[in-house]
Amino acid sequence: MRKLALAPVLLLCLAATPALSLSDKPYITATDVDFPGLLPPPPAEASPAGKRDLQTILDLEKNMTPERMAAIQRDLDQTVYTIAGPVLGPKFTKANFPLVGAFIDKVEKDGGVGVGPIKQKYKKLRPFQYSKDVQTPENIAKGAGGPTYPSGHSTSGAEVALILGMMVPEKREALYERGWEFGINRITSGAAYPSDFEGGHIAATLAVQAMMKNPAFRADFDAVKAEVRKGLGLS
Amino acid sequence: MRKLFLLPALLLCLGATPALSLSDSPYLAPGAFDAVNLLPPPPEPNSTEQKRDVERVLQTQKTSTPERLRLAQADARVDISRFADVLGPNFVPDKMPVVAAFFRKVARDTGPVVGMAKDCWERPRPFVVDAQIHPPGQMQQETAIAPGTAAQNTAPHGPGSPCLPVGPTPAFSYSYPSGHSTFGAITGILLANMVPEKRRELFARGWDYGESRVVGGVHFPTDVESGRIEATAMVALMMQNAEFRADLAAARVELRRSLGLSQ
C-alpha cells in the first residue's frame, strides 16, 4: 500500500527524514519489456565497430587532464545528487531533497531487471581488461568488476536526465548534457565502451517509458516532482 | 478487424497480388511514443557537444575507405532488401508479400513519429553547419526539400513543450533524429526476432546502416544514437500490440520458408 503521511510539525520535532514513503511495488518487472530482445548484442572486440569503440577510448584518454580525472573520480558516486547537483545547484543535497534520492535509487534498482540480465547474457570484458593500452585508475578498475555491456553509469545518467528533465523542464537541456557527460566520463576512464554507453541509454529509455505507464510510479513521480520544484523555488 | 486470407490457389488463377491483409489498425497509435520527452535534446549550436559531433563526422569521413563510402551511398535507399548482405540472395522482399507488407506498415506507422521529432528540434544537417563536410555522390541532394514544399511542422510547440519555435522551411530536411538509423534499427531488431540464428549479424547490419549516415556526412553521431533509441522504444510499444505480434508471426513464417529455414 502507498502511504503518504505528511506531518511537518512532528518532523521538525524529530528532525527525522520525512515520513513520506514511496510505493513498495516495483516500478517495472522483467515481463514488462523484452530488454534482451531489444538491445543490440555488443560488438565483438575484433569487429570494425569493436575497434572503433576501443579507438574512441584511446583518443579520449590522450586528452586527459587533471581536471577531467577529478571529475571522473567525483562521478564514481552514482546518486542523483552527484549526477544532477552541478545543474540544480549546491542546495540539491540529500539533506534538503531526501525523497528524490530514494526515488531515483528505486528507479535504478527496479530498472535493474533490464540491465542486469543483459550484462550476464554477454559477459563482455571491460575495456581495461581487454586492452593493455587502456589506462584506468586502479580504484575505478577495482570498482568495475561486473561485465561492461550495457553501462550502468550511462543508464543512471540517462534515467536522471529523463526523469528530472520532465520534472524541471526549465533545466532540461542542461540535465541531459550532464546525464550524458556522466556516461562519457565512464568511457574516458576506460571503464566502458561507447557501445556500452549507447546500450545504457537505450535501456534507460525503455525502462522509463514502461515506468511512466505504471500508476505506482506516476504517483511517486508527482510527489517527488513537488518536492524538487518546491525546494528549488519553482512554481 | 483483422483479416488474414491465405488463398494461394485462387491467387495463382488471378495472377494478382496476394489478397492477404495485415491488421488495419496502426501498430503504434499516434502519440504513443512520447518522443519529445523521451529523446535527449540535440546539442545546441556552438556547444562543446556540437563541436564533438562535427569533429566525429569529419574524422569518420576522413578514415572511411572508398568501399565504406560506397556502402553509405547504397544504404541511402530505405529498403529492407539492404539486409540481403546478411540473409543471402534468397532474401528478395518482392517475392515475400507478407514480409514486404508488414515492413511497409511498420514504416508507415513509425515514420510520422520520426518526422515529428525532426520538426521539434529543427537541427540543421552536418554539411549545412560545417563547410568541410562533403557527402559523397547524391547523398546531400537526397536530403533536399523540394522548392515550394508547403511548410508543415508537425511537432507540438505550445507552452510546456521542449520543442523550438517553428523556423522557416529549411533547404534540407532536419538532421535530428536520423530516420535512416531508426529504420535500420527497427528492421534489424525485427529481422533478428524472425531469424535468431543470425541475430548478431542482423543487429550489426541495422546499426551499421545508421553508421552509414555519419560516414556520408548527412548525420551527426547524436542523430544516429537517438534514431536507435527511438527505434527500440517504438518496437517495445508495438510488441505490446496483439495485432502487431500476429502479423510479425505471419511474416516470420513466410520469411523462414523463403530462406529454407525450419519453422
Interface residues (C-beta under 8 A of the other chain):
Chain A: V33 D34 G37 L38 L39 P40 P41 P43 S47 A49 A158 A161 L162 G165 M166 P169 R172 E173 Y176 E177 G179 W180 E198 H201 I202 T205 L206 V208 Q209 A210 M212
Chain B: F33 D34 N37 L38 P40 P41 P43 E44 S47 E49 G160 P162 A185 G188 I189 N193 R199 R200 F203 A204 G206 W207 D208 E211 E225 R228 I229 T232 A233 V235 A236 L237 M239
